[in-house]
């Protein structure tokens, strides 16, 4: 116990200066618990308010995707340049060194392969696994308009409820079926439903027309899905347009690890997302780094 003799009377109460209650830097996140905010601050850069997520979870439904045949060889060299890695528990445990300081977004939904109806998913990872693996968020696929739409929505809401108990946020991943229109109207619907039902942030696709209405009508952050491989300049342009129209970063996979120069590409994407670099300047950076390699 501290010595109680000769204790000085406290004087520095600063009654003229109200205590500041700092708001959180992420959209719609002020009322979240400290643990969830802390994890989100490891996914999103508090300075730029954005993230470059590297998505390498494709194998959970389509096996060894091109560029992901050997994750230890093709992906680990990219990890230092990503803000966070989005992957499965199998790859995390078997490939990623536990010494990494990168935040992890864990794929927790699954149950169908490319040979079957993809929307027929369930929760495939227990919350205790997420806790054991010290992840910063859990990713759940949501198939708005899909055959198993209701089940996928319930999957997400269950993970939101469970994650809230333990301070782990849930990212809803909007999935688009073959027969669904990829337009702003659809993504406004999908993203808003996910946000209304509690998703802490959402991964969705970019559309050229009215993408700003998708981000504006969603009360939580949206990160842009990279989608299929396109030319590097086009991918950088898509990322630039997305963040300029309200996206809080990107979650890219194939447009990085299937690039001719993946390290150069992820560095160029970082320049666009965090530094507001123009697509042309970022493409010049990509070519310079590519030639150096």
Buried (B, 14 or more C-beta within 10 A) or exposed (E): EEEEEEEEEEEEEEEEEEEEEEEBBBBBBEEBEEEBBEBBBBBBBEEBBBBBBBBBBBBBBEEEBEBBEEBEEBBBEBBEBBBBBBBBBEBBEEBBEEEEEBBBBBBBBBBBEEEEEBBBBBBBBEBEBBEEBEBBBBBBBBBBBBEBBEBBBBBBBBBBEBBBEEBBBBBBBBBBBEEBEEEBEBBBBBBBBBBEBBBBBBBBBBBEEBBBBBBEBBEBBBBBBBBEBBEBBEBBBBBBBBBEBBBBBBBBBBBBBBBEBBBBBBBBBBBBBBEEBBBEBBBBBBBEBBEEE
